[in-house]
Amino acid sequence: MTAIVIDSIRREADRGPAAGARKALGWTVALLGAAALFASVAEATLALLAQPRAREALGGGMIAALATAAGALPVLLAKQVSQKLQDGMLGFGAGVMLAATAFSLVIPGLDAAQSQGAGKWAAGAMVGAGIAAGAFFLLMLDRKVPHEHFIKGLQGAAATQMKRVWLFVAAISLHNLPEGLAIGVGYGGADAVRSTALATGIAIQDVPEGLVVALALLGAGYSRGTAAALGAATGLIEPSGALLGAAALGASASLLPWGLAFAAGAMLFVVSHEIIPESHSRGHEAQATMGLIAGFVVMMLLDTALA
């Protein structure tokens, strides 16, 4: 029996260096693969940024990110804002997104489809399918990506295995991704004025949104510095989304109606699934609704008066 144990130990010892070498080789291959992937992504990004519209989209996304940060910073000094005002600000953001969906995405998407030769019914069907696809994409992300809403709690797979702060960040990033996509596909179109109006409207609504997010993090028990930093950081998904949207349309001009409709569907999903339920969950439906109407009017004016 002792001989068997000794022989087993010897075999394990013999395997030890080999196993270590295999592990080192595996890590080396993984790191080289990651480096190659990073280099490919960097090369593709640089090539994309050589296109004027992609640079404009990135600039619009950066402005939106800065607006989010500007909204989050006052939490360092300000006292707690009333819940009524917070719900009104959430409603304002929802109104801006609804108007942007209608005037900056759906209508231009229909026009783009018809300019490519589609009839009215075919254009409507194309845009409708794109809206459904965008909403379904956000629904899948909402179900699969672990995150936590301030009101609805844990969502997505394996959410209980992550730290709470990262769940909040993931939830807000999912919220901001459609805005970035909308900016990107907006600048991918031919109407520069309308694209600027869209980016301006999203940036305007990002200011109160950044404040609401930072205040919610503060209310969840995080320090003022952490709440402000995370609230500002959540806006960084918007430049990435803008580049992604611009890259998709850069592949083919025929994708413009689909891209506009996809971004519209994603925005509608966020408004209906996230913002309105949260703004109406504390008994301040009137303030949230009036905020929504105000946001809708502001975005409508930006889109129609500047065009």
C-alpha positions in Angstrom: 0.0 0.0 0.0 2.8 2.3 0.9 4.5 1.6 -2.4 1.3 2.6 -4.2 1.1 5.9 -2.4 4.7 6.7 -3.0 4.3 5.8 -6.7 1.2 8.1 -6.9 3.1 11.0 -5.3 6.0 10.5 -7.8 3.5 10.6 -10.7 2.0 13.8 -9.4 5.4 15.3 -8.9 6.3 14.3 -12.5 3.1 15.9 -13.7 3.7 19.1 -11.7 6.3 20.8 -14.0 4.4 19.7 -17.1 1.2 21.0 -15.8 2.8 24.3 -14.9 4.3 24.5 -18.3 1.0 23.9 -19.9 -0.7 26.5 -17.7 2.0 29.0 -18.6 1.6 28.2 -22.3 -2.2 28.6 -22.0 -1.8 32.0 -20.4 0.7 33.1 -23.0 -1.6 32.1 -25.8 -4.6 33.8 -24.1 -2.6 37.0 -23.6 -1.3 37.0 -27.2 -4.9 36.5 -28.4 -6.1 39.4 -26.2 -3.3 41.6 -27.5 -4.1 40.7 -31.1 -7.8 41.4 -30.5 -6.9 44.8 -28.9 -4.7 45.7 -31.8 -7.4 44.8 -34.3 -10.0 46.8 -32.4 -7.6 49.8 -32.2 -6.8 49.6 -35.9 -10.5 49.4 -36.8 -11.3 52.3 -34.5 -8.5 54.4 -36.0 -9.8 53.6 -39.5 -13.3 54.5 -38.5 -12.2 57.8 -37.0 -10.7 58.7 -40.3 -14.3 59.1 -41.5 -15.7 62.6 -40.8 -19.1 61.3 -39.7 -17.6 58.9 -37.3 -15.6 61.7 -35.7 -18.7 63.8 -35.5 -20.6 60.9 -33.8 -17.8 60.4 -31.3 -17.9 64.2 -30.6 -21.6 64.0 -30.0 -21.2 61.0 -27.7 -18.5 62.8 -25.8 -20.7 65.9 -25.3 -23.5 63.6 -23.9 -21.0 61.9 -21.6 -19.8 65.3 -20.3 -23.4 66.4 -19.8 -23.9 63.3 -17.6 -20.8 64.1 -15.6 -21.9 67.7 -15.2 -25.2 66.5 -13.8 -23.6 64.1 -11.4 -21.1 66.6 -9.9 -23.5 68.7 -7.9 -24.1 65.8 -5.6 -20.8 66.6 -4.0 -22.2 69.8 -2.6 -26.0 69.8 -2.8 -28.4 68.5 -0.2 -30.8 65.7 -1.0 -33.1 66.7 -3.8 -36.8 66.0 -3.2 -38.2 62.8 -4.7 -40.9 64.8 -6.5 -38.2 66.8 -8.3 -36.2 63.6 -9.1 -39.3 61.9 -10.6 -40.0 65.1 -12.6 -36.4 65.0 -14.0 -36.8 61.4 -14.9 -40.0 62.3 -16.7 -38.2 65.1 -18.5 -35.6 62.6 -19.8 -38.3 60.2 -20.9 -40.0 63.1 -22.9 -36.8 64.0 -24.6 -36.2 60.4 -25.6 -39.8 60.0 -26.9 -39.6 63.1 -29.0 -36.1 62.1 -30.3 -37.5 58.7 -31.2 -40.3 60.2 -33.2 -38.7 63.3 -34.8 -35.0 62.3 -35.1 -35.2 58.6 -35.7 -38.6 57.2 -36.9 -39.5 60.0 -39.4 -36.0 60.2 -40.9 -35.9 56.4 -41.0 -39.1 56.4 -43.1 -37.8 59.1 -45.3 -34.5 57.2 -45.8 -36.4 54.0 -46.7 -38.5 55.8 -49.3 -35.5 57.6 -50.7 -34.0 54.1 -51.4 -37.0 53.2 -53.5 -39.3 51.6 -50.9 -43.0 52.4 -51.1 -44.9 53.8 -48.1 -46.1 50.4 -46.9 -42.7 48.8 -47.4 -40.9 51.7 -45.7 -43.3 51.4 -42.7 -42.7 47.7 -42.5 -39.0 48.1 -42.7 -38.9 50.7 -39.9 -41.4 48.7 -37.9 -39.2 45.7 -38.1 -36.2 47.7 -37.1 -38.0 49.1 -34.1 -39.0 45.6 -33.0 -35.4 44.4 -33.4 -34.0 47.3 -31.3 -36.5 46.7 -28.5 -35.8 42.9 -28.6 -32.0 43.5 -28.4 -32.5 45.6 -25.3 -34.8 43.0 -23.8 -32.2 40.3 -24.3 -29.5 42.5 -22.7 -31.9 43.3 -19.8 -32.4 39.6 -19.2 -28.9 38.4 -19.7 -26.7 41.1 -18.3 -26.6 41.1 -14.5 -27.7 44.5 -13.1 -29.8 46.1 -10.4 -32.4 48.9 -10.7 -33.0 51.3 -7.9 -36.7 50.4 -7.8 -37.1 46.9 -9.4 -34.1 45.3 -7.8 -31.9 42.5 -9.2 -32.2 41.7 -12.9 -30.3 39.4 -15.3 -28.4 36.2 -14.9 -26.0 35.7 -12.0 -26.9 39.1 -10.5 -26.5 37.9 -7.0 -22.9 37.0 -7.6 -21.8 40.6 -8.4 -21.1 43.5 -6.1 -24.1 45.8 -5.8 -22.3 48.9 -7.1 -21.4 47.2 -10.4 -25.0 46.0 -10.8 -26.1 49.7 -10.6 -23.4 50.7 -13.1 -24.5 47.9 -15.5 -28.2 49.0 -15.2 -27.4 52.6 -16.0 -25.1 51.6 -18.9 -27.9 49.6 -20.4 -30.0 52.7 -20.1 -27.4 54.9 -21.8 -26.5 52.6 -24.6 -29.5 53.4 -26.9 -28.8 57.1 -26.5 -25.2 56.5 -27.8 -26.5 54.4 -30.7 -29.0 57.1 -31.6 -26.3 59.7 -31.8 -24.1 57.4 -33.9 -26.8 56.5 -36.4 -28.0 60.1 -36.4 -24.6 61.4 -37.6 -24.4 58.5 -40.0 -27.4 60.0 -41.9 -27.3 62.9 -44.4 -29.0 65.5 -42.2 -26.3 67.2 -40.2 -28.7 69.7 -38.6 -31.1 67.1 -37.4 -28.2 65.0 -36.1 -26.9 68.0 -34.1 -30.4 68.6 -32.7 -30.6 65.0 -31.6 -27.2 65.1 -29.9 -28.1 68.4 -28.2 -31.4 67.0 -26.9 -29.8 63.9 -25.5 -27.1 66.0 -23.8 -29.7 68.3 -22.3 -31.6 65.3 -20.8 -28.3 63.7 -19.6 -27.8 66.6 -17.2 -30.8 65.9 -14.9 -30.3 62.1 -15.5 -26.8 62.3 -14.2 -28.0 64.1 -11.1 -30.8 61.6 -10.5 -28.4 58.6 -10.9 -25.8 60.2 -8.5 -28.6 61.0 -5.9 -29.9 57.4 -6.2 -26.4 56.0 -5.5 -26.1 58.4 -2.6 -29.4 57.2 -1.2 -28.3 53.6 -1.6 -25.5 54.2 0.9 -22.5 55.2 -1.2 -20.4 58.2 -0.4 -20.8 61.5 -2.2 -17.5 61.0 -4.0 -18.4 57.5 -5.2 -21.9 58.5 -6.2 -20.6 61.4 -8.3 -17.8 59.4 -9.9 -20.0 56.5 -10.8 -22.8 58.8 -12.0 -20.3 60.5 -14.3 -18.7 57.2 -15.4 -22.0 55.8 -16.6 -22.1 58.4 -19.4 -19.0 56.9 -21.0 -21.0 54.2 -22.7 -22.5 56.9 -25.0 -19.4 57.7 -27.0 -18.8 53.9 -27.4 -22.4 53.5 -28.6 -22.1 56.4 -30.9 -19.0 54.9 -32.6 -20.8 51.6 -32.8 -23.8 53.2 -34.5 -21.6 55.1 -36.9 -19.6 52.0 -37.7 -22.7 50.0 -38.6 -23.9 52.7 -41.0 -20.4 53.2 -42.4 -20.6 49.6 -43.7 -23.4 50.4 -46.0 -25.6 53.4 -46.7 -28.6 51.1 -47.2 -28.5 50.3 -43.5 -29.5 53.9 -42.6 -33.3 53.2 -42.2 -32.6 50.0 -40.3 -30.1 51.8 -38.0 -32.4 54.7 -37.2 -35.3 52.3 -36.5 -33.1 50.0 -34.4 -32.0 53.0 -32.2 -35.7 54.1 -32.0 -36.8 50.7 -30.7 -34.0 50.6 -28.1 -35.0 54.1 -26.9 -38.6 53.1 -26.7 -37.8 50.0 -24.7 -35.8 52.1 -22.2 -38.6 54.7 -21.8 -41.3 52.1 -21.3 -39.4 49.4 -19.4 -37.2 51.6 -17.2 -37.9 55.3 -16.9 -41.6 55.5 -16.7 -42.0 52.7 -14.2 -39.3 54.2 -12.0 -40.7 57.8 -12.2 -44.2 56.6 -11.4 -43.3 54.2 -8.5 -43.3 56.7 -5.6 -46.7 58.4 -6.0 -45.5 61.4 -8.1 -47.1 60.5 -11.4 -48.2 64.1 -12.0 -44.7 65.5 -11.6 -43.3 62.8 -13.8 -45.9 63.3 -16.5 -45.5 67.0 -16.6 -41.7 66.5 -16.8 -42.3 64.1 -19.7 -44.4 66.7 -21.6 -41.8 69.4 -21.0 -39.0 67.2 -22.3 -41.1 66.2 -25.3 -41.7 69.8 -26.2 -38.1 70.9 -25.7 -36.8 68.1 -28.0 -39.6 68.7 -30.5 -38.6 72.4 -30.7 -34.9 71.5 -31.1 -35.6 69.1 -33.9 -38.2 71.1 -35.9 -36.9 74.7 -35.3 -33.3 73.9 -36.1 -34.1 71.8 -39.2 
